[in-house]
Amino acid sequence: MIREELKHLPKHLWRYLRQVTGDDAYERYITHQKQAHAGEPVLTRPQFFKLRQDEKWSKVSRCC
């Protein structure tokens, strides 16, 4: 039983690391679009990351 669980540990760790670092953001976006906005156009990977970068860096993030 424990051997079976240990066999899948690297896969779970990799999935966790991708979630924590945001590496799987595009895959999560695609999943969300299919579930919540079916039929709407889906951004390509470069469009998605360009939009995220623009959102992150286009506004002032300091207090003054």
Gaussian input, Z-matrix of N, CA and C with variables (Angstrom, degrees):
# hf/3-21g

backbone

0 1
 N
 C     1     B1
 C     2     B2     1     A1
 N     3     B3     2     A2     1     D1
 C     4     B4     3     A3     2     D2
 C     5     B5     4     A4     3     D3
 N     6     B6     5     A5     4     D4
 C     7     B7     6     A6     5     D5
 C     8     B8     7     A7     6     D6
 N     9     B9     8     A8     7     D7
 C    10    B10     9     A9     8     D8
 C    11    B11    10    A10     9     D9
 N    12    B12    11    A11    10    D10
 C    13    B13    12    A12    11    D11
 C    14    B14    13    A13    12    D12
 N    15    B15    14    A14    13    D13
 C    16    B16    15    A15    14    D14
 C    17    B17    16    A16    15    D15
 N    18    B18    17    A17    16    D16
 C    19    B19    18    A18    17    D17
 C    20    B20    19    A19    18    D18
 N    21    B21    20    A20    19    D19
 C    22    B22    21    A21    20    D20
 C    23    B23    22    A22    21    D21
 N    24    B24    23    A23    22    D22
 C    25    B25    24    A24    23    D23
 C    26    B26    25    A25    24    D24
 N    27    B27    26    A26    25    D25
 C    28    B28    27    A27    26    D26
 C    29    B29    28    A28    27    D27
 N    30    B30    29    A29    28    D28
 C    31    B31    30    A30    29    D29
 C    32    B32    31    A31    30    D30
 N    33    B33    32    A32    31    D31
 C    34    B34    33    A33    32    D32
 C    35    B35    34    A34    33    D33
 N    36    B36    35    A35    34    D34
 C    37    B37    36    A36    35    D35
 C    38    B38    37    A37    36    D36
 N    39    B39    38    A38    37    D37
 C    40    B40    39    A39    38    D38
 C    41    B41    40    A40    39    D39
 N    42    B42    41    A41    40    D40
 C    43    B43    42    A42    41    D41
 C    44    B44    43    A43    42    D42
 N    45    B45    44    A44    43    D43
 C    46    B46    45    A45    44    D44
 C    47    B47    46    A46    45    D45
 N    48    B48    47    A47    46    D46
 C    49    B49    48    A48    47    D47
 C    50    B50    49    A49    48    D48
 N    51    B51    50    A50    49    D49
 C    52    B52    51    A51    50    D50
 C    53    B53    52    A52    51    D51
 N    54    B54    53    A53    52    D52
 C    55    B55    54    A54    53    D53
 C    56    B56    55    A55    54    D54
 N    57    B57    56    A56    55    D55
 C    58    B58    57    A57    56    D56
 C    59    B59    58    A58    57    D57
 N    60    B60    59    A59    58    D58
 C    61    B61    60    A60    59    D59
 C    62    B62    61    A61    60    D60
 N    63    B63    62    A62    61    D61
 C    64    B64    63    A63    62    D62
 C    65    B65    64    A64    63    D63
 N    66    B66    65    A65    64    D64
 C    67    B67    66    A66    65    D65
 C    68    B68    67    A67    66    D66
 N    69    B69    68    A68    67    D67
 C    70    B70    69    A69    68    D68
 C    71    B71    70    A70    69    D69
 N    72    B72    71    A71    70    D70
 C    73    B73    72    A72    71    D71
 C    74    B74    73    A73    72    D72
 N    75    B75    74    A74    73    D73
 C    76    B76    75    A75    74    D74
 C    77    B77    76    A76    75    D75
 N    78    B78    77    A77    76    D76
 C    79    B79    78    A78    77    D77
 C    80    B80    79    A79    78    D78
 N    81    B81    80    A80    79    D79
 C    82    B82    81    A81    80    D80
 C    83    B83    82    A82    81    D81
 N    84    B84    83    A83    82    D82
 C    85    B85    84    A84    83    D83
 C    86    B86    85    A85    84    D84
 N    87    B87    86    A86    85    D85
 C    88    B88    87    A87    86    D86
 C    89    B89    88    A88    87    D87
 N    90    B90    89    A89    88    D88
 C    91    B91    90    A90    89    D89
 C    92    B92    91    A91    90    D90
 N    93    B93    92    A92    91    D91
 C    94    B94    93    A93    92    D92
 C    95    B95    94    A94    93    D93
 N    96    B96    95    A95    94    D94
 C    97    B97    96    A96    95    D95
 C    98    B98    97    A97    96    D96
 N    99    B99    98    A98    97    D97
 C   100   B100    99    A99    98    D98
 C   101   B101   100   A100    99    D99
 N   102   B102   101   A101   100   D100
 C   103   B103   102   A102   101   D101
 C   104   B104   103   A103   102   D102
 N   105   B105   104   A104   103   D103
 C   106   B106   105   A105   104   D104
 C   107   B107   106   A106   105   D105
 N   108   B108   107   A107   106   D106
 C   109   B109   108   A108   107   D107
 C   110   B110   109   A109   108   D108
 N   111   B111   110   A110   109   D109
 C   112   B112   111   A111   110   D110
 C   113   B113   112   A112   111   D111
 N   114   B114   113   A113   112   D112
 C   115   B115   114   A114   113   D113
 C   116   B116   115   A115   114   D114
 N   117   B117   116   A116   115   D115
 C   118   B118   117   A117   116   D116
 C   119   B119   118   A118   117   D117
 N   120   B120   119   A119   118   D118
 C   121   B121   120   A120   119   D119
 C   122   B122   121   A121   120   D120
 N   123   B123   122   A122   121   D121
 C   124   B124   123   A123   122   D122
 C   125   B125   124   A124   123   D123
 N   126   B126   125   A125   124   D124
 C   127   B127   126   A126   125   D125
 C   128   B128   127   A127   126   D126
 N   129   B129   128   A128   127   D127
 C   130   B130   129   A129   128   D128
 C   131   B131   130   A130   129   D129
 N   132   B132   131   A131   130   D130
 C   133   B133   132   A132   131   D131
 C   134   B134   133   A133   132   D132
 N   135   B135   134   A134   133   D133
 C   136   B136   135   A135   134   D134
 C   137   B137   136   A136   135   D135
 N   138   B138   137   A137   136   D136
 C   139   B139   138   A138   137   D137
 C   140   B140   139   A139   138   D138
 N   141   B141   140   A140   139   D139
 C   142   B142   141   A141   140   D140
 C   143   B143   142   A142   141   D141
 N   144   B144   143   A143   142   D142
 C   145   B145   144   A144   143   D143
 C   146   B146   145   A145   144   D144
 N   147   B147   146   A146   145   D145
 C   148   B148   147   A147   146   D146
 C   149   B149   148   A148   147   D147
 N   150   B150   149   A149   148   D148
 C   151   B151   150   A150   149   D149
 C   152   B152   151   A151   150   D150
 N   153   B153   152   A152   151   D151
 C   154   B154   153   A153   152   D152
 C   155   B155   154   A154   153   D153
 N   156   B156   155   A155   154   D154
 C   157   B157   156   A156   155   D155
 C   158   B158   157   A157   156   D156
 N   159   B159   158   A158   157   D157
 C   160   B160   159   A159   158   D158
 C   161   B161   160   A160   159   D159
 N   162   B162   161   A161   160   D160
 C   163   B163   162   A162   161   D161
 C   164   B164   163   A163   162   D162
 N   165   B165   164   A164   163   D163
 C   166   B166   165   A165   164   D164
 C   167   B167   166   A166   165   D165
 N   168   B168   167   A167   166   D166
 C   169   B169   168   A168   167   D167
 C   170   B170   169   A169   168   D168
 N   171   B171   170   A170   169   D169
 C   172   B172   171   A171   170   D170
 C   173   B173   172   A172   171   D171
 N   174   B174   173   A173   172   D172
 C   175   B175   174   A174   173   D173
 C   176   B176   175   A175   174   D174
 N   177   B177   176   A176   175   D175
 C   178   B178   177   A177   176   D176
 C   179   B179   178   A178   177   D177
 N   180   B180   179   A179   178   D178
 C   181   B181   180   A180   179   D179
 C   182   B182   181   A181   180   D180
 N   183   B183   182   A182   181   D181
 C   184   B184   183   A183   182   D182
 C   185   B185   184   A184   183   D183
 N   186   B186   185   A185   184   D184
 C   187   B187   186   A186   185   D185
 C   188   B188   187   A187   186   D186
 N   189   B189   188   A188   187   D187
 C   190   B190   189   A189   188   D188
 C   191   B191   190   A190   189   D189

   B1=1.4565
   B2=1.5259
   B3=1.3250
   B4=1.4640
   B5=1.5230
   B6=1.3447
   B7=1.4654
   B8=1.5218
   B9=1.3127
   B10=1.4645
   B11=1.5238
   B12=1.3185
   B13=1.4685
   B14=1.5282
   B15=1.3131
   B16=1.4642
   B17=1.5243
   B18=1.3017
   B19=1.4662
   B20=1.5317
   B21=1.3216
   B22=1.4657
   B23=1.5281
   B24=1.3083
   B25=1.4620
   B26=1.5332
   B27=1.3393
   B28=1.4682
   B29=1.5290
   B30=1.3117
   B31=1.4674
   B32=1.5287
   B33=1.3369
   B34=1.4602
   B35=1.5262
   B36=1.3234
   B37=1.4655
   B38=1.5233
   B39=1.3195
   B40=1.4588
   B41=1.5241
   B42=1.3395
   B43=1.4664
   B44=1.5285
   B45=1.3281
   B46=1.4648
   B47=1.5316
   B48=1.3200
   B49=1.4688
   B50=1.5295
   B51=1.3155
   B52=1.4763
   B53=1.5218
   B54=1.3381
   B55=1.4614
   B56=1.5216
   B57=1.3076
   B58=1.4634
   B59=1.5268
   B60=1.3272
   B61=1.4611
   B62=1.5248
   B63=1.3121
   B64=1.4632
   B65=1.5091
   B66=1.3140
   B67=1.4635
   B68=1.5251
   B69=1.3226
   B70=1.4724
   B71=1.5285
   B72=1.3178
   B73=1.4698
   B74=1.5318
   B75=1.3106
   B76=1.4707
   B77=1.5243
   B78=1.3220
   B79=1.4665
   B80=1.5316
   B81=1.3358
   B82=1.4660
   B83=1.5282
   B84=1.3358
   B85=1.4620
   B86=1.5289
   B87=1.3281
   B88=1.4669
   B89=1.5241
   B90=1.3175
   B91=1.4652
   B92=1.5217
   B93=1.3264
   B94=1.4648
   B95=1.5196
   B96=1.3201
   B97=1.4634
   B98=1.5287
   B99=1.3239
   B100=1.4647
   B101=1.5191
   B102=1.3376
   B103=1.4639
   B104=1.5216
   B105=1.3129
   B106=1.4584
   B107=1.5163
   B108=1.3168
   B109=1.4641
   B110=1.5235
   B111=1.2997
   B112=1.4702
   B113=1.5255
   B114=1.2970
   B115=1.4531
   B116=1.5111
   B117=1.3277
   B118=1.4589
   B119=1.5281
   B120=1.3150
   B121=1.4673
   B122=1.5193
   B123=1.3176
   B124=1.4689
   B125=1.5180
   B126=1.3154
   B127=1.4632
   B128=1.5233
   B129=1.3158
   B130=1.4601
   B131=1.5236
   B132=1.3151
   B133=1.4737
   B134=1.5416
   B135=1.3571
   B136=1.4734
   B137=1.5296
   B138=1.3380
   B139=1.4633
   B140=1.5289
   B141=1.3284
   B142=1.4564
   B143=1.5303
   B144=1.3213
   B145=1.4568
   B146=1.5264
   B147=1.3305
   B148=1.4655
   B149=1.5243
   B150=1.3344
   B151=1.4554
   B152=1.5269
   B153=1.3246
   B154=1.4759
   B155=1.5183
   B156=1.3234
   B157=1.4618
   B158=1.5174
   B159=1.3275
   B160=1.4672
   B161=1.5256
   B162=1.3239
   B163=1.4624
   B164=1.5229
   B165=1.3075
   B166=1.4627
   B167=1.5164
   B168=1.3328
   B169=1.4581
   B170=1.5138
   B171=1.3281
   B172=1.4604
   B173=1.5193
   B174=1.3047
   B175=1.4635
   B176=1.5309
   B177=1.3024
   B178=1.4542
   B179=1.5222
   B180=1.3163
   B181=1.4586
   B182=1.5319
   B183=1.3165
   B184=1.4597
   B185=1.5390
   B186=1.2936
   B187=1.4560
   B188=1.5276
   B189=1.3599
   B190=1.4613
   B191=1.4982
   A1=110.60
   A2=116.51
   A3=119.94
   A4=110.35
   A5=116.67
   A6=118.90
   A7=111.33
   A8=117.25
   A9=121.01
   A10=110.48
   A11=116.76
   A12=120.47
   A13=110.93
   A14=116.07
   A15=119.62
   A16=111.74
   A17=115.98
   A18=120.45
   A19=110.97
   A20=116.87
   A21=121.18
   A22=113.00
   A23=117.81
   A24=121.57
   A25=113.35
   A26=119.94
   A27=118.24
   A28=113.11
   A29=116.13
   A30=120.41
   A31=110.64
   A32=117.35
   A33=121.22
   A34=111.30
   A35=116.85
   A36=119.74
   A37=111.34
   A38=116.66
   A39=120.70
   A40=110.49
   A41=116.51
   A42=120.37
   A43=110.49
   A44=116.55
   A45=121.14
   A46=111.00
   A47=116.85
   A48=120.29
   A49=111.65
   A50=116.82
   A51=119.75
   A52=111.10
   A53=116.97
   A54=120.02
   A55=110.98
   A56=117.12
   A57=121.37
   A58=111.17
   A59=116.92
   A60=119.92
   A61=113.30
   A62=118.11
   A63=120.99
   A64=113.45
   A65=116.98
   A66=121.30
   A67=112.03
   A68=117.03
   A69=119.57
   A70=112.29
   A71=117.40
   A72=121.19
   A73=111.75
   A74=117.10
   A75=118.97
   A76=110.97
   A77=117.99
   A78=120.50
   A79=110.55
   A80=117.10
   A81=119.98
   A82=110.77
   A83=117.10
   A84=121.43
   A85=110.46
   A86=116.83
   A87=120.70
   A88=110.25
   A89=117.24
   A90=121.03
   A91=110.62
   A92=116.31
   A93=120.44
   A94=110.84
   A95=117.68
   A96=121.01
   A97=111.00
   A98=116.56
   A99=120.09
   A100=111.63
   A101=116.90
   A102=120.71
   A103=112.42
   A104=117.90
   A105=121.27
   A106=114.33
   A107=118.22
   A108=121.12
   A109=110.92
   A110=116.10
   A111=120.26
   A112=110.05
   A113=115.98
   A114=120.99
   A115=113.64
   A116=118.26
   A117=121.15
   A118=109.17
   A119=116.84
   A120=118.36
   A121=112.06
   A122=114.77
   A123=121.65
   A124=108.42
   A125=116.19
   A126=120.81
   A127=109.81
   A128=115.03
   A129=119.08
   A130=108.05
   A131=116.04
   A132=119.41
   A133=111.87
   A134=119.67
   A135=118.49
   A136=112.68
   A137=117.75
   A138=120.20
   A139=110.63
   A140=116.13
   A141=120.87
   A142=111.31
   A143=117.47
   A144=119.76
   A145=111.55
   A146=118.32
   A147=121.31
   A148=109.64
   A149=117.09
   A150=121.13
   A151=111.18
   A152=116.53
   A153=119.98
   A154=111.62
   A155=117.12
   A156=119.94
   A157=110.93
   A158=116.67
   A159=120.28
   A160=110.79
   A161=117.37
   A162=120.87
   A163=111.42
   A164=115.40
   A165=119.98
   A166=112.77
   A167=117.61
   A168=121.16
   A169=114.89
   A170=119.89
   A171=120.44
   A172=113.40
   A173=118.85
   A174=119.56
   A175=110.13
   A176=114.36
   A177=120.14
   A178=108.80
   A179=116.54
   A180=119.78
   A181=111.70
   A182=115.50
   A183=118.05
   A184=108.70
   A185=116.74
   A186=119.51
   A187=113.14
   A188=119.59
   A189=119.61
   A190=111.86
   D1=-49.53
   D2=-178.81
   D3=-66.87
   D4=-36.17
   D5=178.08
   D6=-61.74
   D7=-39.72
   D8=178.30
   D9=-63.23
   D10=-42.42
   D11=178.84
   D12=-65.91
   D13=-41.25
   D14=179.15
   D15=-66.71
   D16=-29.99
   D17=179.48
   D18=-62.56
   D19=-32.55
   D20=-177.93
   D21=-94.79
   D22=-3.79
   D23=-176.99
   D24=-58.11
   D25=-46.80
   D26=179.66
   D27=-59.71
   D28=-37.59
   D29=179.10
   D30=-63.81
   D31=-43.20
   D32=179.14
   D33=-68.10
   D34=-39.33
   D35=177.86
   D36=-64.21
   D37=-41.49
   D38=179.25
   D39=-63.41
   D40=-43.50
   D41=178.07
   D42=-61.79
   D43=-42.25
   D44=179.20
   D45=-62.81
   D46=-46.69
   D47=179.56
   D48=-60.95
   D49=-39.85
   D50=178.88
   D51=-64.76
   D52=-37.55
   D53=178.53
   D54=-68.67
   D55=-44.51
   D56=-176.62
   D57=-64.81
   D58=-39.76
   D59=-177.14
   D60=-86.53
   D61=-9.95
   D62=-179.29
   D63=84.52
   D64=9.28
   D65=-178.98
   D66=-64.52
   D67=-26.17
   D68=-178.47
   D69=-98.37
   D70=19.18
   D71=-175.55
   D72=-59.31
   D73=-41.87
   D74=-178.48
   D75=-67.07
   D76=-40.27
   D77=178.28
   D78=-64.19
   D79=-39.73
   D80=177.38
   D81=-67.32
   D82=-36.18
   D83=176.81
   D84=-62.25
   D85=-45.35
   D86=179.88
   D87=-62.28
   D88=-44.29
   D89=178.91
   D90=-60.88
   D91=-44.12
   D92=179.46
   D93=-64.07
   D94=-43.60
   D95=-179.26
   D96=-61.15
   D97=-42.27
   D98=-179.47
   D99=-65.66
   D100=-35.86
   D101=-177.76
   D102=-81.98
   D103=-43.92
   D104=-171.24
   D105=-100.70
   D106=-23.77
   D107=-174.95
   D108=-134.22
   D109=47.20
   D110=-179.12
   D111=-59.73
   D112=137.29
   D113=179.20
   D114=94.05
   D115=-17.83
   D116=177.87
   D117=-83.82
   D118=151.61
   D119=179.00
   D120=-64.15
   D121=145.70
   D122=-178.68
   D123=-106.74
   D124=135.63
   D125=178.09
   D126=-68.11
   D127=148.16
   D128=172.35
   D129=-75.04
   D130=166.81
   D131=-179.57
   D132=-58.05
   D133=-47.01
   D134=178.24
   D135=-63.37
   D136=-38.52
   D137=178.12
   D138=-63.61
   D139=-42.14
   D140=-179.58
   D141=-61.34
   D142=-47.67
   D143=-177.80
   D144=-71.40
   D145=-32.41
   D146=175.20
   D147=-63.71
   D148=-44.79
   D149=178.79
   D150=-61.61
   D151=-43.17
   D152=179.10
   D153=-64.10
   D154=-41.42
   D155=178.44
   D156=-65.29
   D157=-42.24
   D158=179.03
   D159=-62.96
   D160=-42.01
   D161=179.02
   D162=-64.47
   D163=-38.71
   D164=-177.12
   D165=-71.37
   D166=-39.15
   D167=-170.93
   D168=-108.40
   D169=2.44
   D170=-175.35
   D171=-90.67
   D172=-6.79
   D173=-178.54
   D174=-121.30
   D175=160.05
   D176=179.58
   D177=-74.21
   D178=129.27
   D179=-177.90
   D180=-117.31
   D181=21.37
   D182=177.80
   D183=-117.33
   D184=170.69
   D185=-174.12
   D186=-81.26
   D187=-28.57
   D188=-178.52
   D189=-151.27

